[in-house]
Amino acid sequence: MKRFPQAHATHPQWRMAAAMVVAQLRAQMALPDHASQPSLGLLYITDHYAGEAEALLEWMSAELPEVTDWAGTVGVGVSASNVEYFDEPALSVMLCDLSPDQYRVFSGVAPLSASGRADGGEGFVAHTALVHADAGTPEVGELIAEMAERTGSGYLFGGLAGSRGPTLQFALGSAGTLSGHGAASGVFHGGLSGVAFGRGVGIVSRVTQGAQPIAATHVVTESDGHLVVRLDGEPALDVLLRELEISLDHPEHAMRRLRHTLVGVTRPGPDGAPLAPSEASHRRGAFGHEVIVRHIIGLDPVRRGVAIAELAPEGSRLAFCERHVQAARADLMRVCAEVREELEPEELLFGAGAAEVEAAPRPARSIAGAVYVSCAGRGGPHFGGPSAELQIVRHALGDVPLVGFFAGGEIAHHRLYGYTGVLTVFVREG
């Protein structure tokens, strides 16, 4: 596996932007340390190009005939190494140097089966998957969890398409489609699509949260659907008002405070017992990947309950929280550091002398490419300025090829998150 070629461009006319991207990719493919014959392309566009998506994919496929498979989606913004494009016409592309027998593009016309095999992919079994989904798809959260069960590791990464107009996904695979489903242009609306990867494709992935708890975490002791009635046996609304130091007798002040307040929910474990926060997240006073952040959608003064945009069954843990710029920056730097640490070679001779350790073979692992999916509400000013979020990633990981988009919801593990970033790197072994 060689370094993945990656390019990005902005222009009012998609053909000009695409031509600039192809020129950059061709120049990199001629370099000795970059892949010269990559077969999988990841394509992300801003919603300015959504109306021309089919023409754009067709043009890119013709200009890069060696790339036989494509996947991607639309976002309100797209990202590349050290830069993000918001509210402007742009595209970001990365060409992945992966063995064709180690990945499969899947979609509605080429689904991933319950056994983890894609149509036309005899002998291929999915281990992980990059997933793009449409937020308007009914029960999309359940479909994501079901998709995770079709992989050997149960791990997904990706996000929901984000657009101020129609949403779409790119999924064009060389393995074919299901018989009877007709021809496909490679551009889909609704449902799920993406790329499944075999066990031979090494990835390291982390979730970074963008919210910080205001006070202690509570156990949900009574709930009714989306309405949390009691926390630790106390009316949930009373807990919320006390922790925010507000009163419904002063509605204007209370509403200003409530607009900036979210909830972090951790579902109970398989045995119904509350899941304790991870040790690392507890130490730093922040949320771990087990927490899902959602909106407060209403208050019930009669039942003294708090309605949230998530089901919180009894036994769940819940903490009121708020978006916090410094916490988001620190957590992003933390996950980047964890990725780097996982790539560091381990000492192979425990207790050996310095000379023996120096002589021991060490695996040279590096990053061939990266995908970063961030919440549409995180980019730009939330981190202090344009492209600040991507600059943090580059400062921590170095100048690595990176593509991504700003989503309407982020996918990691088997869950759908909000206000998070999902960083995934492809590992290149020495």
Disulfide bonds with the S-S distance in Angstrom:
none
